[in-house]
Every structure is written in structure tokens, then in C-alpha cells.
Amino acid sequence: MSHPVRSVVFVANLIYAAVLLVLGLSPNLLTFATGVSDHAAHALAYAVQAGLLFALFLPSAGRGMAALLAAAVAVLYGGFVETLQLLQPERTFEYIDLGANLVGAGMAASIAFFLTRPREARAGL
């Protein structure tokens, strides 16, 4: 990955993490506005984050480690945001949200891992 592209991926990760933080500390506006369940929104949000992190880690870590790191960092970040919700009177810490984050991040990292296989390996399926 070229340096300018890597920089864009890095900035995209920072912006997305900031958006997740703001949404995580705000009242449930996104769920209300979209009609998507809270748990589905968590899974989707952290799936996107894991995908962005995978793209960031892939050039230097390889497919397997990038997938593992992407899922782990996304889940840890989700835990950090959930923990910060303890400081917000209108928000609560929920273990089920962490589970949804784990499912979304794990699925996205797994899909990214398999989609980035060399063509020869994919042709054998």
C-alpha cells in the first residue's frame, strides 16, 4: 500500500473511531432515527471498524495477524466506549453490547481474512 493510501486509511480509522465515541456517549439517536435495533447497530458499527482496522494492519502484519488485531482492537475500543458510558447519566454499560461488538468485529475480520486470500487459493473453492 502506498504511503498516501496508508495515510488515508489511518485518517479514516481515526475519524471513524471519533464518530463511534461521539455516538457511544450520546443518547440513542442513531437507533431511534434508523429503526435498527441497538445490538444490530453495535454489530454493524464494529464490523465496519474491524474492516477499517484490517486495511490499516494488513500491509505490515499479514492477513492472519491483521484479522486478529482488527477484531481485538475493535472489541477493546468498544469496551472502552461502553466503560465511558458509566459517566453518562442517560447511558448504561451493557455486556450484551460488548457481545454484539465481538460478533460484528469477528465476522468482519473473518470475511476480510478470506477475501484477501491469493487468487490461486480462492479458485480452488
C-alpha positions, 0 to 999 in steps of 0.5 A: 500500500502506498504511503498516501493510501496508508495515510488515508486509511489511518485518517479514516480509522481515526475519524471513524473511531471519533464518530463511534465515541461521539455516538457511544456517549450520546443518547440513542439517536442513531437507533431511534432515527434508523429503526435498527435495533441497538445490538444490530447497530453495535454489530454493524458499527464494529464490523465496519471498524474491524474492516477499517482496522484490517486495511490499516494492519494488513500491509505490515502484519499479514492477513492472519495477524491483521484479522486478529488485531482488527477484531481485538482492537475493535472489541477493546475500543468498544469496551472502552466506549461502553466503560465511558458510558458509566459517566453518562447519566442517560447511558448504561454499560451493557455486556450484551453490547460488548457481545454484539461488538465481538460478533460484528468485529469477528465476522468482519475480520473473518470475511476480510481474512478470506477475501484477501486470500491469493487468487490461486487459493480462492479458485480452488473453492 
